């Protein structure tokens, strides 16, 4: 496995392609396909990723077996860093990539001078919540995230304090 910085138009195109495969499949047990597609269109397109990067967000591609199999983003500066867009193709889940990415994220946030990592995760997503708990995250709040298409996500805001 390798994690690379995704900071070019080609990288953003790769992430969008992954998002179009992963996000609807990933959220199928939790809500309608239209809501998953809305999530892709509102934050995972190449244009959206470029706009996020222009505001300082850092995107990363996860490679497995020499090809892109997942992605995530880190946003913010200073003490609080937000982890978002953390997705891996179904056929690569359960192979330890999530844990390797979490180790990378911890090192990266520490190098950035961050003292806290925060993320939003769907409450019903037991696998993701379990991965985050295993890595020292705790539930800070229960949050209702209202989407522009009228859907509501029941999220946890999870937080991990970093000791430098």
C-alpha positions in Angstrom: 0.0 0.0 0.0 1.1 3.5 -0.7 -0.5 6.9 0.0 0.2 9.7 -2.3 -0.7 13.4 -2.2 -3.4 14.1 -4.8 -2.9 17.6 -6.0 -3.4 17.6 -9.8 -6.4 17.6 -12.1 -5.6 14.0 -13.0 -5.6 13.0 -9.4 -8.9 14.7 -8.8 -10.3 12.9 -11.9 -9.2 9.6 -10.3 -10.8 10.4 -7.0 -14.1 11.4 -8.7 -14.0 8.0 -10.6 -13.5 6.2 -7.3 -16.2 8.2 -5.6 -18.7 7.4 -8.3 -18.0 3.7 -7.6 -17.6 3.7 -3.9 -20.0 6.2 -2.4 -23.3 4.9 -3.8 -22.2 1.3 -3.0 -21.0 2.2 0.5 -24.2 4.0 1.5 -26.7 1.6 -0.1 -27.5 0.0 3.3 -28.2 3.3 4.9 -30.1 5.5 2.5 -31.4 5.9 -1.1 -29.0 6.0 -4.0 -30.1 9.5 -4.9 -28.7 10.8 -1.5 -25.3 9.0 -2.2 -25.2 10.5 -5.7 -26.0 13.9 -4.1 -23.0 13.5 -1.8 -20.7 12.7 -4.8 -22.0 15.7 -6.8 -21.7 18.1 -3.9 -18.2 17.2 -2.7 -16.4 14.5 -4.6 -16.3 15.7 -8.2 -13.0 16.9 -9.7 -14.2 20.5 -9.7 -15.3 20.2 -6.0 -12.0 18.7 -5.0 -10.0 21.4 -6.8 -12.1 24.1 -5.1 -11.5 22.4 -1.7 -7.7 22.2 -2.5 -7.8 25.9 -3.4 -9.1 26.6 0.2 -6.2 24.5 1.7 -7.7 21.0 1.9 -5.2 18.3 1.2 -6.3 15.2 -0.7 -4.7 11.8 -0.7 -5.0 8.7 -2.9 -4.6 5.2 -1.4 -2.9 2.8 -3.7 -3.1 -1.0 -3.5 -1.6 -3.5 -5.9 -0.3 -0.5 -7.9 -3.7 1.1 -8.5 -5.9 3.7 -6.8 -8.3 2.0 -4.4 -9.3 4.7 -2.0 -8.9 8.3 -0.9 -9.3 10.7 2.0 -8.8 14.4 2.8 -7.4 16.5 5.6 -8.7 20.1 6.1 -7.7 22.8 8.5 -4.6 24.2 10.0 -3.5 24.9 13.5 -4.7 22.6 16.3 -7.9 21.2 14.7 -7.7 19.0 11.5 -10.8 17.5 9.9 -10.6 14.1 8.3 -13.1 13.6 5.5 -13.8 11.7 2.3 -12.3 8.5 3.7 -13.4 5.7 1.3 -11.9 2.4 0.1 -13.2 0.2 -2.7 -15.3 -2.7 -1.3 -12.9 -5.4 -2.6 -10.0 -3.8 -0.7 -11.8 -3.4 2.6 -10.7 -5.8 5.4 -7.2 -5.9 4.2 -5.7 -3.5 6.6 -5.7 -0.5 4.4 -7.9 1.5 6.7 -5.5 1.0 9.6 -2.4 1.8 7.5 -4.2 5.0 6.4 -5.1 5.8 10.0 -1.4 5.5 10.9 -0.4 7.8 8.0 -3.1 10.3 9.0 -1.9 10.4 12.6 1.7 11.0 11.4 0.6 13.6 8.9 -1.6 15.6 11.4 1.3 15.5 13.9 3.7 16.8 11.3 1.2 19.6 10.5 1.2 20.6 14.1 -2.3 19.4 14.7 -3.4 18.6 18.2 -6.9 17.2 17.4 -8.4 15.2 14.6 -12.1 15.4 14.1 -14.4 13.6 11.6 -18.1 13.0 10.9 -19.2 9.4 10.5 -22.6 7.9 10.0 -23.8 6.5 13.3 -25.0 3.3 11.7 -21.6 2.7 10.0 -20.4 0.2 12.6 -17.2 -0.8 10.7 -16.0 2.8 10.4 -17.0 3.7 13.9 -15.1 0.7 15.1 -12.0 1.6 13.2 -12.0 5.1 14.6 -12.6 3.9 18.2 -9.7 1.4 17.8 -7.5 4.4 16.8 -8.4 6.5 19.9 -11.3 8.5 18.6 -14.2 9.1 20.9 -17.8 10.3 20.2 -17.9 14.0 21.0 -21.4 14.7 19.7 -24.4 13.3 17.9 -25.1 15.5 14.9 -27.8 15.7 12.3 -26.3 16.8 9.0 -28.9 18.3 6.7 -28.1 17.9 3.0 -29.2 20.3 0.3 -31.4 17.6 -1.2 -33.5 17.4 1.9 -31.9 14.2 3.3 -30.7 14.1 6.9 -27.6 12.1 8.0 -27.4 10.9 11.6 -23.7 11.4 12.3 -21.3 11.2 15.1 -18.7 13.9 15.5 -15.7 11.9 16.6 -12.5 13.4 18.0 -9.0 12.3 18.8 -6.5 14.3 20.8 -2.9 14.2 19.6 -0.1 14.2 22.1 3.0 15.8 20.4 
